[in-house]
Amino acid sequence: MAVPAAVDLVDLALKATTAYERPDLGGRLLQTRKRLVDPDVRVLIVGEFKQGKSQLVNALVNAPVCPVDDDVATAVPTVVKYAETTAAALVREGESEDSTQRTEVPATQLVQHVSEAGNPGNKALISYAEVGLPRKLLSGGLVLVDTPGVGGLGSAHGAATMSALPGADAVLLVSDAAQEYTAPELEFLDAAMKLCPNVACVLTKTDLYPHWRRIEELDRGHLRRAGVDAEIFPVSSVLRLHAAKEQDLELMDESGFKPLVDYLLHKVVAQSDDLDRRSTSHDVLSVSEQLSAGMRAELSILEDPDKVNALVEDLTKAKARADELKQRSSRWQITLNDGVADLQSDIGYDLRDRLRTIGREAEQLIDDSDPAEVWDQFSDWFHQQISSAASANFVWAAERARWLAAQVAEHFAEGADIAMPELRFDDEGIAGKVDPLLQPEVENLTRGGQLLTGMKGGYGGMLMFGMLGTLAGLPIFAGAPAGVLLGIKAVRDEKKRLLQKRRGDAKNGVRKHIDEVTFQVGKDSTDMLRRTQRQLRDHFSALAEEMSTSIAASVQAAHNALKTNTAGREKRIKDLKAELARIDGMAQRAKALVSEQRSAAISGGAA
């Protein structure tokens, strides 16, 4: 496996940085090692409400870890990973890692904490549940995350899922065979393709719907027209679980899970493994180059003392360039600071513009209807529009942040090949929660109220017109018809007043909700860009410091070489060649990590 080989190589490189007194190079290697020893490959299981996500996770691990029932919905994300023994825990995240709380619970009682029935609206404030299982499928680091589907992809859960995509290694969009893809599902897939390296689709419940092949064909057509390059895996979780129980290999093949498992192991996990190889190789080669730079400079002077002036001049110029990269006035620093300021302005404007458009449409819909009669449909539409706007804004922000990182790297290296930081947009957890749109209090005019309002208006009208009639010699009851008409008008006016009040309250609720979304999502975007700026600043500042230190060491080594007497020169040359051979050996091992990866890819393609 790549990870053990990569860890061994990083450990060797760390020993080299200590032996050659370059602790500044060890910091990057320690980060590399930390990433390697955390083998988790996160796969998000996402989809609309009641599509079979939880049952899919249960079938993959052959255990009832996620609650499944017609009346039970998942309210809290459930993380399923490898463990030597079965265990479950509830995690509540605070503002810092130190404030995170883990509560161990029996795995059989998990449903009481992660389901909508046992924990409605996540009133227990659980960030996620974690389940450990001794399963071969999970032993390579595969981690399955069952996400809530309450309210669909157009809900607050959908927006939260979107914010978690950049930190995932793969996404499985689950949709059952009852119908073809909906517009929100296709929009989600399009956004997921921009944020996550691996996206695939799972068509569930093929045992319930005989026409599932037709639905699969329609779904593939939708993906082609949308330009989404994603595989579709039709499966039956029920057949898979029954086949595992009965040890029926034929039924296991019929369940359709083998291609899905192969995809998870041979593409998702293997791709993460390849990424570890490439990143480790790049980091160790960079460290090897900087460790050997001073030795090569000294060796060059020892073998040919006449080169000293030209070499020192070149190194001095390189040192000046490296020192310039450390200054705030350097080109990459200006690009980073100006780029982040521009991004914050553009992304904030984009969000406000999207939400303002939704607000205008929402108010027009309210003016054209009675909120009391259409509220359920209106609120579903409104939440979906808000979620889509927030998700689109986040996707655009992430894409622009990656583009900015490439611009900064280009200006830093000026054409050289340097390591790019691995931008993570979810370091501080899922985006802040926004409360749902609240239904305004409905004040209806009951039959009794109508009668009382009519009597009030009619009595006054009858009395007024009756008094006028008496002046003309008519009885007071002659004003009764006018009283009836005025009573009817009073009832209509009261109904109209209450309708206007309901519309006004609904509009105020919409505006308040949009303000909250603007505030929270705007803060999340700003925080994401702030973290991105710090990642880029720290990454390239560390590289500039390493370069400056390496070049300074090379200059010093060149000067020291001139002071070496003839007797010690041959011994020093021999020692330097031996040290360089060791470093070159480490570099060759780094290159071998990538060459092994390529060989495996070629043999796999031939197979």
N, C-alpha and C positions, 0 to 999 in steps of 0.2 A: 504494500500500500504506500501511497505517496506521503501521507502525513508522517509516519514514523521516520522515513528517510529524510524528509524535509526538516523534522525536528532535530534529528541527529546532526544535520548539516548546519543548522542555525546554532546549535550548542557549540559545535566546533568553531564557527565564526565568532561567537561570543568569547570563547577562550582566546582566540587570536587577538581580539580587540583589547583584552586585558593584558596579554603578554606584550603587545606592542604599544601599550599605554595610550590607547585611543578610546577612552570611555565615551566620548561624544558619538562614536559610531555604534556603541552598544545600545543606545536608546531605541534606535529604529529596529534593531534586531530583537530587542525585548518585546516590542509591539508585534513584530512578525511571529515570534514564538507564542505570544498570548493568543493570537488569532489561530495558530495551528493547533494548539491544544484544546481549543473549543471547536469540536468537529460538527457542531450542529448545522444541519442543512434544513432550513425552515420552509415548509410547504403550507401555504394558506389554502384552506378549503372554504370557498366563498360561494354565494348564490342567494337566490330569492328565498322567501319564506316557504318552509315545508317542501323542499326539493329533494331531501334525502341526504343532506350533508353529514349529519351525525351518524346515520346508518352506514354511510360510506366509510367513515373513519373506523367504526366498529368492525366492518367487514375486512378492512385492510389489516387490522391488528388481531382479528379474530377474538374480540373481547368486548363486552358491553360497557365500554368506558364512557360513552356519551349517551345522554338520555334520548330515548326514541319513543314517541307516542303521538297519536293523532292530535291529542290535546296538550302536548308538552312542547314548548319551544325553547331553544337555547337562548339564554339571556347573558351569559358570560363566556368569553373565549376559553376554550379548553385546549391545552397544550399536551400532546401525547408524545413521549420520548422514551428512550431506552433506560432501563434500570435492571439491576440484578434481581430485585424482588418487586412485586407489585406494591405501589405506594401512591398516595394522592395528597395534594396540598392545595390550600387556597392562598393566593398571593394578593396582598394589598400594597400598592406602591405609593410611597410618599414623595416628597419633593427631592429627596436624595436617596442614594443607594443604602445609606445607613438606616433610613427610616422605613425601608421595605419590611413588611411583616409576612411571615409564612406560618400558616396554621395547618398542621397535619390533620387529615380527616380520613376515616375509612373509605376505601374506594366505592363500597356499596352505597354510601350515603351521599355521593357526589351530586346526584340528581337534585337533592334538596337545596343545593347551593348554586347550581349553574343553570337551572331551568327557570322559565318564566313563572311556572306554577309555584315553585318553592322559594324563588327570589324575584318577585315581580318588580320590573323596572330596575333590577340590580340595586335594591334598597340597601343591601349589605355592603355596597361599595367595594366589591371584589374586582380587582384588575383582571385577573385570569386564574383559571384552575390549572394545575399541573398534575399529570398522571404519568407514572413510570411503569413500564411493562417489560418483562424479559422476552422480547421478540426479536428473531433474527432479522426481520425486515428493518427494525430500528437500530440494530447494533452498529451500523456504519455511520451513524450520526443523523439519520433521517428523523425529522421532527414534524409531526402533523398538527396543524392548528385549526380546530373547528371553530369557525366564527359565527356570531349570532346572525340570524337572517330575519329577525322580527322587523316587519315594515319594508323588507326588500332592499335592493341596492340603492333605492332612492331615499333611504331613511338616514337617520343619524348614524346607525350602525354601518351603513354603506360608506358614508364619508369617513368614519373612523377606519374602516377596512382599507380605503384608498390611501390614507396616510401611513398605513403599515406596509404598503406594497414595496417601497424601495428597500426595506430591510429584509424582504423575503427572497429566497433563492428560487422559488417556483410558486405558481398560483394554479389551482384547479377550480375552474368555474363549474359548479354543479347545477344541472337543469334536468328535470325529469322528462320522460318521453310522452307526457300528456299533450304538450304543444311545442311548437317551434320557438326559436329565440324571440324574446321581446326586445323592444327598443332600448330599455335600460340595460339589459344584459349585453347587447352589442356595444353600447357606449362604454360600459365597464370594461369589456374586453379590449377595446381600442385604447383606453387609458392605461390598462394594465400592461399592454405590450410596450408602452413607452417607459414604464417604471421598473419592470421586472424582467430578468433575462429569460425565464421560461414560463410560458403560459399555455395551458392545455384545458380542454373541455371534457367533462364527464357527463354522459347521458345515462341517467339512473332509471330504475324501475322498469327495465325492459321486460321483466316477467309479468308486469301488470298490463302492459299495453302492446297488443299484437302488432300494431302498426308502427312500432318504434323505428323500423328501417326507413319508413317514409319520412318520419320526423328527422332522423339522422341525415337523410339526403337533403331535406329542406334547410337544416342547420348548416350543412357544409356550403350550400349555395349562399346563405346569408353571410357566412364568413368570407367567401370569395369576393362577393360584391362589396363588402366592407373593407377589403384589403387586410384582413386579419389572418395571419399565418399561424394557426393553432391546430393541433391534432384533436380528434374527438374519439373518446373511448366509451362505447356503449357497455354498460355493466348492469348486473343484478346483484345487489348486496344480499338479498334473501337467499339466492342460489349459492352464493359464495359461502355464507355462514352455514347453510345446510350441508354443502359439500365438505366443508372442513369438519363438521361434526360427524358425518358418515364416512369420511375418508374416500369420497367418490371422485376420482380423478376426471372422469368424463364430465360429470356435473360441474367440476371446478373449471374446466375449459369452457363449458357452456356459459358460465357466469360472466366471462369476458374480462376477468381481473388480471390474467397473465400479462397481456400487453400493457396494462396500466402499471403493474408492478415493475415490469421491465423498463418502462419509461422513467419511473422514479429512481430506480437503481442505476441504470446504464446511461441516463442522460443527466438527470438532476444531480444525483450524488456524484457521478463521475465528472460532471462539469465543474462542480465545486472542488473536486480533487485536482482537476487540471489547473484551476485558478490558483490553488495553493502551490502547485509546482512552479507556475510561471512567476508568481509574486515572490516566492522564496528565492528562486534562481536570480531574479533581477536584483533583489536586495543583497544577496551574498556576493554577486558579481560586482556590485557597486562598492561594497565594503572592501572586497579584495583589491579592486583597482586603487582605492584610496590608501590602503595599507601598503601597497607595493610602490606607490608613486615616489615616496621619499627614498626608498631603497634603490629604485631604478636611477634616480637622479644622482645619488651618491656613487653607484656602480659606474655610471657613465663617466663621471669625473675621475674616478680611480683608474679606469681603463684608458682614458684619454684626457689628461689634465688641461689640454688646450681648449677644450669645449666649455670651460667654466664660464667665461664671460658671456657667451651667447646663451648658455643654458640659464644662468642667473637672470639675464635680461628678460628672457621669455617667461620665466617663473614669476618675476617681479610684476610684469604686465598682467599675468594671470591672477596674481594675488590682488592687484588693484581692482580687476574686474569682479573678483569674488567679494571683496570688501564693499564694492559699490552695490552689490545685490543685497547687502545687509542694511542698506540705508533706506529710510522711509521715502526718500526722493527717487528711488530706483523705479524703473519702468513697470516692473511687475507689481510693486506695491501700489503705485498710482492706479494701474489697471484694476487691481482688486478693490481698492477703496471706492473709486468712482463707479465701478461695475456694481458693487453691492448697493450703493446709494441709488443708482439708476433703477436697479431691480426692485428695491423697496418701493420706489415711487410708482413704477409701472405696474407692479403686482397689486399694490393698494388701489390704484385707479381701475385696473381691470376688475377687481372684486366689486368695488362700489358700482361700476357701470353695469355689471351683470345683475347685481341685486336690485339696482334702481329699475332696470327693465322689468324684472320679476314683480317688483312692487307696483309698478304702473299696471301691469296685466292683472295682478291680483285685485287691485282696487276697481278696475273696470268690471271684472267678474262679479265682485260684490255689488256694484251698482246695478248690474243686470239681473240680479237674483235676490232671493231672500236667504241670508246666511243661515237662518234657523232650519231651512229645508234642505240646503245643499252642503251643509258644513262638512260632513264626512268626506264627500267627494272632493270638496275644495281643499280641505286640509291635506288629503293624500297628494293631490296635485301640487300644492304649495310646497310641502316637504320634499317632494321629488325634485322640483325645480331648484329649491335652495341647495339640496345636496349635490345636484348636478353642477350648479354654479361653483360651489365650494370645491368640488372634486376637480373640475376643469381648471380652476385657478391654481390648485395645488400641483396638478400635473404640469401646467405651464411654468410654475415657479421652479419645480424640480428640473425641468428641461433647460431653463435659462441658467440655473445654477451650475449644471454640468457644462453648458457652453462657456460660462464664465471661467470655470476651472481650466478648460482647455486653452482659453485665451491667456490666462495668467501663466500657465505652464509654457506656452509658446514664447511669451515675453521674457520669462525667466531663463529658459534654456537657449533662446535665440537659435533654434534649429537642432539643438542637441537632444538625444534620447534620455529623458529623465523619468523617474517614477512619478506616477500620478497618484494622488491620495484617493482612498476609497471613501467617497462621500456617502455618509449615512444621514438620512433625513429624519430618523425616528429615534434618536438617542435618548430623548426625554419622554418616550412613551407615546400613546395615542393622543391625538389632538384633543384639546379641551372640549368638554361637553357643553352643548347648547340645549337648554330646555325646549321641549316641543311647543308648537303654537297652541295656546290655550283657547278653548272655545268660550266666547263671551257669554255672559249670563243672559239667558233668553227670558224675556218678559212677555208672555202671551196674554192676549185679551180673551178671557174665558167668556162663556155664555152669560154667566152672572155679571161679569164686568161689562159686557156689551149692553146688557139690559139696564144696568145702573147708569152707564154713560149715556145711553139713549134717553132714559127717563130724565136725567139732569138737563140735557140739551133740549128735549121735547117740552119739559115743564116750563122752562124759561120762555121758549118760543110760543107755546100756547098761551101763557099768561100775557106776554107782550102783545100778540096779535088779538087776543081776546079783549084786552083793555081798549085797543084801538077800535075793535068792532062795536063795543058798547057805545062809543061816541057816535057811531052811525046807527044806533038803535038795534044792533044785533046782539044775540045772547053771547055770553062769554065763551061758550063751548064752540062757537063758530071758528075760533082760532085753533081747534084741534088738528085739522089737516096740516096746517103750517107747523104745529108742534111735532107731528110725526115726521115731516120732512126734515126739520132741524135736528130731531133726534137721530135720524138715519145719517145725516151729515156729520153729527158729532161722533158717531161710532166710526165712520169712515176716516174722519180726521185723526181719531185716536189710534186707529190701526196704522195709518200712514206715519204718525209720529213714532210709534213703536218700531215700525220697519226702518225708519231713518235712524233711530237710536241703535238698532241692531247693526245696521250697516256702518254707522260711525264707530261703534265698539269693535266691530270686526276689522275695520281699517286701522284703528289704533293698535289692535293686537298684531296685525301684520307689520305695521311700522316698527313696533317695539321689538318684534322677533327679528326683523331685518337688522335693526340696530345692534342687537345682541350677536347675531351672526357676523356682522361686519367687525364688531369689536373682537370677538373670540377668534375667528378665522384670520383676521388681520394680524392679531397678536401671534398666532401660530406661524403664519408666514414670515413675520418679522423675526421670530425666534429661530426658525429654520435657516433663514439667511444669515442671521448672526452666528449660528453654529457653523454654517458653511464657511463664512469669512474666517472664523477662528481656525478651522481645520486647514484651510488653504494657507493662512498666514503662518501657522505653526509648522506645517509641512515644509514649505519652501524656505522659511527662515532657518530651520534645522539643516536643510540641504546647503544653504549658503554658508552656514557656520562650519559644516563639515568640509566643504570645498576650501574655505579660507584656511582652516587648520591644516589640511593636507598639503596645500601649496606652501604654507609657512614652514612646515616640517621638511618639505623638499628643498626649499632654499637653505635651511639650516644644515641639512645633510650635505648639500653641495659645498657649502663653506667648510664643513668639518672634513670633507674628503681632501681638501687642499692641505690640511694640517697633518694628514697621515704620512708618516715617514715611509721610506722605501721598504724597510724591513716588515713593517706591519701592513703594507699595502696588499701583498699577495694573500695574506691570511684574511684580511677584511673582505677582499674580493671573493674568496672562497666561502666565507660565512654569509655574505650577501646573496650569493647564488643559491646557497642551501636554503636560506630563508625565503627567497623568491620562489624556489621550487615548491616549498610547502604551500605558499599562498596560491601558486598556480594550480597545485593539486586540488586545493579547496575550490578554486574557480572552475576547474574541470568537472568536479562533482556537481557544481551548480548547473553547468551546461548540460550535464548528463540527465538531470531531472527533466528538462524540457525535451531532450532527444528521446528519452524513454516514453514520454507522453506522445510524441509524434509517431514513434514506432508502434505503440499500442493502437493509435488511431488508424494507422495504415493497415495493420493486421485485422482490426475490427471491421474496416471498410471492405477488405478482401473477403472476410468471412461472410 
